[in-house]
Amino acid sequence: MDKKKKIGFVIGTLSSGGAERVISTLSNELIERFDITIITFTKSTPFYALDDRIKVVSCMTKADKPKSMVDSLKLNYNLAKRISSISKQEGINILIGFITSANVLTVIAAKLNGIPSIISERNNPLVEDVPRLWEILRKYTYPKTDALVLQTNGIKKLYEKKIRPHKITILPNPISADLSKLRAFNPKEENIILSVGRLDKNKCHDELITAFHTINPKSWKVKIIGDGNKKQELTELIKKNDLTNRIEIISKVKNIDKYYNEASIFVFTSKTEGFPNALMEAMHFGLPCISTDCNFGPSDLINNGENGFLIPVNDQDRLTERLSQLISDKNLQQKFSENAIRTSEKYMSKNVVSQWEALINTHI
């Protein structure tokens, strides 16, 4: 029997987050065909469940925030050396990076070891806030990778100017098989409007709060799942509108399936996205969805009026109008729900992971 090839995933930490969930899902699905080591910059307890056969190795216990450009260069030089060293020790055959800083160090470490690399960019390059140092490093390292994975064709068009198009592959995020198993066949749908995402200015949760206050639908509630620097501000807006008993903010949730299963409508109000994991998961759970038509992702998922509503970014009136329409029309909810589930099937982990496996086997 052939010996399994060894994959090394590289990421900052394994805390909660979209990239962390994707690495966890890929690792759990690929462990039957490959030996897998996840290399993190600093030590952290994995937020998402990992198969016991997956090895997690950290470059250092913790890292102080660099105070200068020199400190930053020194830290990242040490990280690159450590990733290279771990790769040698573990006999890694291919390194796969997720997110800019890990991508840059992945390419460098792979070159030092004479092994191939695949990098995966998760953000919207039009609005990302990348420090100047990383912009420079990315410019010189990304073209040297063997493959760059992006999530949408819109983002591909931007990267084609910087990297040879034949190196670019479009692969959406997989829906975790573990999450799919938790989807209820007869969900207990309540009159709950759900939103999931970081509590920051980009996610615009205030627009949902304002729309709900304007409509004031009797017997309905809102649940916002997330954490971030806008939490206090949003809490004050809820109080100001006298909605404390009807709008709840819940942070650090592990059992997200519970909220997808109990809700009746999902609202997504982002200004920008790399790829909207929460919207994809909500559709997979059969939630009728309203989403902004932001760059990038929602228009890849929603065909307006067929499996959900797309609305312009920051259009408070349209959000209020569409939410009111969906609340009052059970038939429309049913139509969106059935079509959303069908749309989500191609994003199920078995389909996306098979594409990842083919890509890895091409370069390993």
MOGI-V125933 format. One record per helix or strand. SS is the DSSP state (hx for helix, st for strand). FROM is the first residue (numbers start at 0). TO is the last residue. Records with the same first field share a line. If there is no record, write none. Layout:
SS->FROM-TO, FROM-TO
//
This chain:
st->5-10, 34-41, 54-59, 93-97, 115-119, 146-149, 167-169, 174-174, 191-195, 220-224, 246-249, 264-267, 271-271, 287-291, 294-294, 308-310, 347-347
hx->17-29, 68-89, 99-112, 131-143, 152-158, 164-166, 176-180, 204-214, 230-239, 255-261, 276-283, 297-300, 315-327, 329-346, 348-362
//
